[in-house]
């Protein structure tokens, strides 16, 4: 195999393994030693492709979160979906790519990155998560409360999706399957914890 081909193969292996480990353990819970060990290369060989863990982390997120944005935008463009169904499908996109709570992982990484890397991470989070979900709140059939801006509502929503990634209790009871439980969580986020909104709908 030519050297260029071998280098490209190694780089792809690094990105694939790093994506898996960063998503499962977060930025702080993953080391370049862990990544190199799983691939079967040395740390210096990894640093031939990426100068440090921050560069590797941001490269992984740029690729992954771009896919999330593309799929979220497809959901936003899909016709004939009511607001709750559209939001449920957006949440399914998040669950497809993220095994852990998105907002808490974002906040945890921010605390450990250098200022320059923090700025880049904020740009990724804004472009690939806040802006698409802001567009959801701008849709005519989504009645956003007047004291919130769409981008503010987007961050609150993403933060409140945490139960989708796991809870101490089986929300809604053991009789619900995974999709039913996810729909219940989305409904609770939209309408709140009390029965008042459901009573208003019935009246």
Backbone as CSV, one residue per row, in Angstrom:
resi,resn,N_x,N_y,N_z,CA_x,CA_y,CA_z,C_x,C_y,C_z
1,UNK,0.848,-1.198,0.000,0.000,0.000,0.000,0.886,1.252,0.000
2,UNK,0.551,2.219,-0.838,1.320,3.447,-0.903,1.206,4.212,0.414
3,UNK,2.228,5.020,0.708,2.255,5.768,1.973,1.044,6.683,2.102
4,UNK,0.677,7.368,1.012,-0.469,8.281,1.066,-1.754,7.527,1.410
5,UNK,-1.901,6.350,0.836,-3.092,5.545,1.119,-3.099,5.075,2.571
6,UNK,-1.918,4.682,3.070,-1.814,4.231,4.456,-2.121,5.377,5.423
7,UNK,-1.626,6.566,5.107,-1.892,7.730,5.958,-3.385,8.061,5.974
8,UNK,-4.032,7.992,4.798,-5.467,8.271,4.723,-6.259,7.230,5.502
9,UNK,-5.848,5.971,5.413,-6.524,4.902,6.144,-6.384,5.101,7.651
10,UNK,-5.186,5.485,8.086,-4.953,5.714,9.513,-5.770,6.912,10.003
11,UNK,-5.803,7.975,9.214,-6.577,9.164,9.601,-8.053,8.808,9.756
12,UNK,-8.593,8.044,8.815,-10.001,7.645,8.902,-10.258,6.778,10.126
13,UNK,-9.314,5.899,10.441,-9.458,5.049,11.629,-9.440,5.888,12.898
14,UNK,-8.583,6.904,12.925,-8.522,7.801,14.079,-9.857,8.523,14.251
15,UNK,-10.399,9.049,13.170,-11.660,9.791,13.250,-12.817,8.890,13.665
16,UNK,-12.869,7.683,13.110,-13.943,6.751,13.455,-13.894,6.378,14.929
17,UNK,-12.716,6.037,15.405,-12.563,5.631,16.801,-12.764,6.813,17.739
18,UNK,-12.224,7.961,17.378,-12.383,9.154,18.214,-13.850,9.560,18.317
19,UNK,-14.576,9.464,17.224,-16.002,9.797,17.257,-16.732,8.911,18.254
20,UNK,-16.497,7.627,18.193,-17.147,6.683,19.099,-16.811,6.994,20.559
21,UNK,-15.533,7.195,20.859,-15.122,7.405,22.242,-15.561,8.774,22.777
22,UNK,-15.451,9.809,21.965,-15.895,11.130,22.418,-17.394,11.142,22.701
23,UNK,-18.176,10.478,21.853,-19.625,10.449,22.051,-20.002,9.624,23.278
24,UNK,-19.271,8.564,23.538,-19.589,7.686,24.667,-19.062,8.214,25.998
25,UNK,-17.920,8.910,25.973,-17.261,9.297,27.226,-17.030,10.801,27.357
26,UNK,-17.336,11.568,26.332,-17.121,13.007,26.393,-15.671,13.383,26.143
27,UNK,-15.437,14.690,26.041,-14.082,15.182,25.788,-13.147,14.834,26.945
28,UNK,-13.592,15.095,28.171,-12.748,14.856,29.332,-12.514,13.392,29.628
29,UNK,-13.428,12.548,29.232,-13.319,11.128,29.533,-12.594,10.322,28.477
30,UNK,-12.067,11.006,27.460,-11.373,10.325,26.365,-9.973,10.906,26.223
31,UNK,-8.977,10.068,26.114,-7.608,10.526,25.908,-7.117,10.080,24.535
32,UNK,-6.119,10.776,24.030,-5.535,10.348,22.758,-4.873,8.978,22.916
33,UNK,-4.431,8.666,24.133,-3.862,7.330,24.399,-4.931,6.257,24.196
34,UNK,-6.156,6.530,24.694,-7.263,5.585,24.505,-7.531,5.350,23.019
35,UNK,-7.573,6.443,22.274,-7.878,6.356,20.840,-6.795,5.570,20.108
36,UNK,-5.535,5.929,20.370,-4.420,5.256,19.706,-4.388,3.770,20.049
37,UNK,-4.641,3.447,21.316,-4.602,2.051,21.749,-5.648,1.217,21.024
38,UNK,-6.867,1.776,20.877,-7.930,1.014,20.205,-7.607,0.763,18.740
39,UNK,-6.912,1.692,18.113,-6.574,1.535,16.695,-5.357,0.619,16.522
40,UNK,-4.480,0.648,17.535,-3.243,-0.125,17.421,-2.093,0.680,16.877
41,UNK,-2.104,1.999,17.168,-1.000,2.866,16.756,-0.438,3.553,17.996
42,UNK,0.669,4.250,17.838,1.257,4.993,18.942,0.663,6.400,18.998
43,UNK,0.799,7.057,20.165,0.360,8.451,20.248,1.101,9.352,19.265
44,UNK,2.421,9.221,19.124,3.102,10.047,18.117,2.532,9.867,16.710
45,UNK,2.109,8.644,16.375,1.506,8.414,15.058,0.188,9.172,14.939
46,UNK,-0.567,9.210,16.024,-1.828,9.977,16.020,-1.531,11.460,15.842
47,UNK,-0.506,11.954,16.554,-0.176,13.385,16.478,0.418,13.775,15.131
48,UNK,0.766,12.799,14.317,1.169,13.112,12.937,-0.026,13.662,12.154
49,UNK,-1.247,13.236,12.546,-2.465,13.650,11.833,-3.184,14.813,12.525
50,UNK,-3.108,14.871,13.846,-3.788,15.918,14.615,-2.829,16.440,15.681
51,UNK,-2.718,17.745,15.768,-1.702,18.323,16.652,-1.985,18.060,18.129
52,UNK,-3.268,17.992,18.509,-3.615,17.719,19.902,-5.052,17.210,19.986
53,UNK,-5.493,16.907,21.207,-6.834,16.345,21.388,-7.920,17.338,20.996
54,UNK,-7.690,18.614,21.257,-8.689,19.630,20.902,-8.943,19.655,19.399
55,UNK,-7.867,19.633,18.619,-8.049,19.653,17.160,-8.824,18.424,16.700
56,UNK,-8.497,17.281,17.266,-9.195,16.046,16.899,-10.668,16.129,17.296
57,UNK,-10.934,16.609,18.495,-12.313,16.732,18.988,-13.133,17.654,18.086
58,UNK,-12.584,18.781,17.740,-13.315,19.740,16.909,-13.504,19.219,15.482
59,UNK,-12.538,18.463,14.978,-12.688,17.848,13.659,-13.818,16.829,13.670
60,UNK,-13.860,16.018,14.723,-14.938,15.031,14.877,-16.292,15.727,14.928
61,UNK,-16.410,16.769,15.741,-17.708,17.444,15.895,-18.122,18.172,14.621
62,UNK,-17.178,18.755,13.926,-17.519,19.449,12.683,-18.195,18.492,11.701
63,UNK,-17.644,17.293,11.583,-18.210,16.302,10.657,-19.540,15.754,11.176
64,UNK,-19.562,15.350,12.434,-20.758,14.735,13.006,-21.921,15.725,13.076
65,UNK,-21.658,16.909,13.603,-22.737,17.871,13.815,-23.258,18.426,12.499
66,UNK,-22.407,18.433,11.469,-22.893,18.809,10.144,-23.952,17.839,9.652
67,UNK,-23.762,16.548,9.938,-24.772,15.548,9.568,-26.061,15.769,10.360
68,UNK,-25.916,16.101,11.639,-27.098,16.381,12.466,-27.880,17.557,11.890
69,UNK,-27.169,18.622,11.499,-27.828,19.795,10.932,-28.569,19.444,9.643
70,UNK,-27.936,18.675,8.780,-28.570,18.304,7.513,-29.857,17.519,7.747
71,UNK,-29.817,16.567,8.668,-31.020,15.760,8.921,-32.090,16.561,9.642
72,UNK,-31.680,17.474,10.533,-32.651,18.342,11.197,-33.355,19.233,10.176
73,UNK,-32.594,19.771,9.243,-33.187,20.642,8.219,-34.158,19.869,7.324
74,UNK,-33.874,18.588,7.069,-34.820,17.770,6.302,-36.156,17.654,7.035
75,UNK,-36.085,17.480,8.349,-37.318,17.401,9.149,-38.062,18.731,9.100
76,UNK,-37.321,19.829,9.169,-37.954,21.151,9.149,-38.652,21.424,7.819
77,UNK,-38.092,20.876,6.734,-38.688,21.112,5.405,-39.825,20.151,5.083
78,UNK,-39.985,19.117,5.878,-40.994,18.105,5.572,-42.393,18.692,5.778
79,UNK,-43.286,18.565,4.780,-44.620,19.152,4.913,-45.552,18.285,5.764
80,UNK,-46.636,18.900,6.194,-47.751,18.174,6.821,-47.374,17.473,8.120
81,UNK,-46.523,18.108,8.927,-46.238,17.588,10.261,-46.744,18.599,11.285
82,UNK,-47.439,18.121,12.301,-47.832,19.057,13.359,-46.604,19.353,14.216
83,UNK,-46.623,20.425,15.031,-45.437,20.839,15.787,-44.846,19.735,16.661
84,UNK,-45.693,18.970,17.328,-45.169,17.946,18.230,-44.511,16.810,17.460
85,UNK,-45.097,16.414,16.339,-44.495,15.351,15.522,-43.165,15.825,14.937
86,UNK,-43.107,17.073,14.514,-41.866,17.603,13.951,-40.765,17.618,15.021
87,UNK,-41.133,18.030,16.226,-40.163,18.056,17.307,-39.720,16.640,17.694
88,UNK,-40.655,15.704,17.668,-40.309,14.314,17.955,-39.292,13.799,16.939
89,UNK,-39.481,14.131,15.671,-38.555,13.656,14.640,-37.185,14.324,14.754
90,UNK,-37.157,15.579,15.180,-35.874,16.231,15.439,-35.152,15.518,16.574
91,UNK,-35.904,15.170,17.611,-35.290,14.465,18.743,-34.751,13.097,18.319
92,UNK,-35.413,12.460,17.365,-34.929,11.175,16.865,-33.586,11.335,16.137
93,UNK,-33.426,12.455,15.449,-32.136,12.742,14.811,-31.045,12.839,15.879
94,UNK,-31.345,13.554,16.955,-30.356,13.702,18.025,-29.993,12.350,18.635
95,UNK,-31.003,11.536,18.874,-30.755,10.224,19.473,-29.977,9.305,18.534
96,UNK,-30.131,9.493,17.249,-29.414,8.680,16.265,-27.900,8.905,16.377
97,UNK,-27.502,10.147,16.651,-26.083,10.478,16.650,-25.468,10.627,18.046
98,UNK,-26.302,10.875,19.044,-25.771,11.179,20.375,-26.264,10.170,21.413
99,UNK,-25.356,9.383,22.004,-25.768,8.470,23.073,-25.922,9.172,24.415
100,UNK,-25.325,10.372,24.559,-25.372,11.113,25.815,-26.048,12.468,25.601
101,UNK,-26.510,13.054,26.687,-27.182,14.348,26.676,-26.322,15.408,25.974
102,UNK,-26.845,15.975,24.906,-26.085,16.914,24.080,-25.649,18.139,24.875
103,UNK,-26.586,18.757,25.583,-26.302,20.036,26.240,-25.278,19.874,27.357
104,UNK,-25.391,18.825,28.146,-24.439,18.635,29.244,-23.051,18.312,28.713
105,UNK,-22.971,17.560,27.597,-21.665,17.273,26.999,-21.033,18.532,26.433
106,UNK,-21.848,19.383,25.846,-21.369,20.668,25.320,-20.824,21.534,26.456
107,UNK,-21.584,21.638,27.552,-21.148,22.456,28.681,-19.882,21.896,29.324
108,UNK,-19.816,20.570,29.462,-18.643,19.953,30.066,-17.387,20.199,29.225
109,UNK,-17.520,20.084,27.909,-16.375,20.318,27.029,-15.913,21.775,27.101
110,UNK,-16.863,22.700,27.154,-16.504,24.118,27.226,-15.594,24.411,28.406
111,UNK,-15.866,23.766,29.537,-15.083,24.025,30.745,-13.648,23.519,30.626
112,UNK,-13.367,22.650,29.675,-12.043,22.035,29.571,-11.229,22.502,28.366
113,UNK,-11.872,23.229,27.457,-11.191,23.661,26.237,-10.496,25.003,26.422
114,UNK,-9.514,25.262,25.586,-8.873,26.574,25.559,-9.841,27.597,24.977
115,UNK,-9.624,28.894,25.223,-10.549,29.912,24.681,-10.764,29.813,23.176
116,UNK,-9.708,29.555,22.432,-9.843,29.435,20.979,-10.749,28.261,20.603
117,UNK,-10.541,27.127,21.267,-11.366,25.948,20.995,-12.792,26.155,21.490
118,UNK,-12.968,26.881,22.591,-14.307,27.207,23.080,-15.083,27.987,22.018
119,UNK,-14.414,28.952,21.410,-15.048,29.759,20.363,-15.496,28.886,19.198
120,UNK,-14.646,27.951,18.788,-14.992,27.056,17.676,-16.150,26.129,18.054
121,UNK,-16.139,25.630,19.292,-17.229,24.765,19.738,-18.543,25.539,19.786
122,UNK,-18.491,26.773,20.246,-19.709,27.599,20.277,-20.263,27.822,18.870
123,UNK,-19.374,28.000,17.909,-19.811,28.177,16.518,-20.499,26.914,16.013
124,UNK,-19.934,25.740,16.326,-20.537,24.472,15.904,-21.905,24.302,16.542
125,UNK,-21.995,24.543,17.853,-23.254,24.372,18.574,-24.316,25.329,18.042
126,UNK,-23.918,26.550,17.762,-24.866,27.540,17.243,-25.359,27.165,15.850
127,UNK,-24.445,26.851,14.956,-24.786,26.593,13.555,-25.569,25.292,13.371
128,UNK,-25.188,24.262,14.116,-25.743,22.930,13.851,-26.899,22.552,14.773
129,UNK,-27.077,23.278,15.878,-28.150,22.941,16.816,-29.066,24.136,17.078
130,UNK,-28.524,25.254,17.558,-29.380,26.384,17.912,-30.105,26.966,16.705
131,UNK,-29.387,27.178,15.612,-30.023,27.823,14.461,-31.115,26.953,13.821
132,UNK,-30.888,25.654,13.585,-31.989,24.842,13.038,-33.200,24.775,13.962
133,UNK,-32.972,24.620,15.268,-34.114,24.545,16.183,-34.787,25.908,16.311
134,UNK,-34.026,26.995,16.157,-34.636,28.327,16.113,-35.629,28.428,14.968
135,UNK,-35.277,27.812,13.835,-36.191,27.828,12.685,-37.483,27.082,13.007
136,UNK,-37.380,26.039,13.813,-38.593,25.328,14.257,-39.522,26.294,14.984
137,UNK,-38.966,27.103,15.876,-39.799,28.009,16.666,-40.313,29.200,15.853
138,UNK,-39.805,29.381,14.643,-40.302,30.440,13.759,-41.439,29.958,12.854
139,UNK,-41.721,28.649,12.856,-42.775,28.123,11.994,-44.136,28.675,12.417
140,UNK,-45.005,28.952,11.458,-46.294,29.592,11.786,-47.155,28.801,12.770
141,UNK,-47.077,27.473,12.723,-47.944,26.681,13.596,-47.330,26.399,14.961
142,UNK,-46.118,26.917,15.194,-45.499,26.793,16.519,-45.723,28.099,17.259
143,UNK,-46.488,28.061,18.309,-46.882,29.270,19.031,-45.889,29.539,20.161
144,UNK,-44.778,30.193,19.837,-43.766,30.505,20.829,-44.252,31.631,21.731
145,UNK,-44.047,31.482,23.027,-44.467,32.525,23.962,-43.743,33.826,23.634
146,UNK,-44.397,34.976,23.811,-43.847,36.253,23.329,-42.624,36.753,24.090
147,UNK,-42.367,36.218,25.276,-41.229,36.716,26.052,-39.951,35.928,25.789
148,UNK,-39.954,35.057,24.769,-38.757,34.303,24.396,-38.423,34.531,22.927
149,UNK,-37.125,34.670,22.645,-36.659,34.705,21.267,-36.477,33.264,20.784
150,UNK,-36.605,33.027,19.469,-36.456,31.656,18.963,-35.152,30.975,19.363
151,UNK,-34.034,31.706,19.325,-32.760,31.081,19.677,-32.698,30.758,21.173
152,UNK,-33.325,31.589,22.002,-33.398,31.297,23.435,-34.219,30.034,23.671
153,UNK,-35.352,29.966,22.982,-36.201,28.778,23.109,-35.471,27.527,22.628
154,UNK,-34.646,27.683,21.587,-33.897,26.539,21.060,-32.942,25.976,22.113
155,UNK,-32.216,26.857,22.810,-31.282,26.352,23.825,-32.029,25.719,24.996
156,UNK,-33.136,26.338,25.419,-33.929,25.751,26.501,-34.454,24.376,26.111
157,UNK,-34.894,24.259,24.872,-35.407,22.970,24.406,-34.314,21.907,24.424
158,UNK,-33.149,22.220,23.850,-32.067,21.242,23.786,-31.640,20.819,25.194
159,UNK,-31.594,21.777,26.116,-31.246,21.443,27.498,-32.297,20.547,28.131
160,UNK,-33.570,20.785,27.789,-34.662,20.023,28.400,-34.882,18.655,27.768
161,UNK,-34.145,18.350,26.693,-34.246,17.023,26.088,-33.455,15.965,26.855
162,UNK,-32.802,16.359,27.941,-31.946,15.443,28.708,-32.608,14.105,29.033
163,UNK,-33.890,14.056,29.446,-34.492,12.758,29.785,-34.546,11.757,28.630
164,UNK,-34.453,12.237,27.400,-34.448,11.319,26.261,-33.223,10.406,26.292
165,UNK,-32.164,10.867,26.936,-30.907,10.114,26.947,-30.779,9.207,28.167
166,UNK,-31.837,9.150,28.972,-31.825,8.247,30.111,-32.327,8.912,31.379
167,UNK,-33.113,8.182,32.158,-33.639,8.675,33.426,-33.519,7.577,34.480
168,UNK,-33.583,7.972,35.738,-33.532,7.012,36.836,-34.762,6.110,36.811
169,UNK,-35.918,6.699,36.518,-37.169,5.953,36.490,-37.593,5.664,35.050
170,UNK,-38.463,4.686,34.886,-39.083,4.429,33.583,-40.249,5.408,33.434
171,UNK,-39.983,6.529,32.776,-41.002,7.569,32.643,-42.232,7.001,31.945
172,UNK,-43.407,7.176,32.570,-44.651,6.681,31.995,-44.952,5.234,32.327
173,UNK,-44.046,4.573,33.061,-44.293,3.187,33.443,-43.654,2.191,32.484
174,UNK,-43.591,0.964,32.916,-42.930,-0.087,32.142,-43.751,-0.573,30.949
175,UNK,-45.017,-0.193,30.897,-45.853,-0.659,29.789,-45.541,0.080,28.483
176,UNK,-44.879,1.247,28.578,-44.560,2.017,27.378,-43.312,1.462,26.705
177,UNK,-43.328,1.456,25.367,-42.101,1.109,24.646,-41.246,2.373,24.498
178,UNK,-40.076,2.239,23.891,-39.133,3.360,23.821,-39.725,4.560,23.086
179,UNK,-40.408,4.314,21.960,-40.963,5.437,21.209,-42.084,6.121,21.991
180,UNK,-42.952,5.349,22.618,-44.030,5.944,23.417,-43.460,6.791,24.551
181,UNK,-42.389,6.302,25.172,-41.759,7.053,26.265,-41.152,8.347,25.740
182,UNK,-40.521,8.290,24.571,-39.944,9.493,23.982,-41.033,10.512,23.644
183,UNK,-42.154,10.029,23.131,-43.257,10.936,22.805,-43.833,11.578,24.070
184,UNK,-43.923,10.815,25.144,-44.411,11.362,26.408,-43.476,12.458,26.920
185,UNK,-42.181,12.227,26.813,-41.203,13.224,27.256,-41.327,14.498,26.425
186,UNK,-41.444,14.356,25.110,-41.608,15.524,24.243,-42.890,16.279,24.590
187,UNK,-43.976,15.548,24.802,-45.248,16.182,25.154,-45.123,16.938,26.474
188,UNK,-44.400,16.355,27.431,-44.215,17.006,28.725,-43.391,18.281,28.577
189,UNK,-42.367,18.242,27.724,-41.555,19.438,27.489,-42.412,20.558,26.896
190,UNK,-43.294,20.196,25.963,-44.111,21.202,25.281,-45.223,21.741,26.179
191,UNK,-45.907,20.853,26.873,-47.119,21.263,27.594,-46.926,21.418,29.092
192,UNK,-45.800,20.984,29.623,-45.553,21.143,31.047,-45.911,19.899,31.849
193,UNK,-45.697,20.003,33.160,-45.859,18.864,34.048,-47.264,18.726,34.619
194,UNK,-48.049,19.795,34.576,-49.400,19.715,35.137,-50.410,19.369,34.060
195,UNK,-51.598,19.059,34.473,-52.661,18.661,33.550,-53.421,19.852,33.003
196,UNK,-53.033,21.081,33.387,-53.799,22.265,33.021,-53.896,22.433,31.498
197,UNK,-52.767,22.242,30.810,-52.785,22.423,29.350,-53.698,21.419,28.695
198,UNK,-53.693,20.181,29.180,-54.576,19.160,28.608,-56.031,19.466,28.918
199,UNK,-56.302,20.021,30.084,-57.662,20.430,30.419,-58.130,21.546,29.494
200,UNK,-57.219,22.503,29.226,-57.556,23.613,28.315,-57.882,23.099,26.922
201,UNK,-57.139,22.071,26.460,-57.386,21.498,25.143,-58.761,20.828,25.085
202,UNK,-59.158,20.244,26.212,-60.440,19.517,26.241,-61.615,20.474,26.345
203,UNK,-61.384,21.668,26.853,-62.505,22.618,27.050,-62.860,23.345,25.764
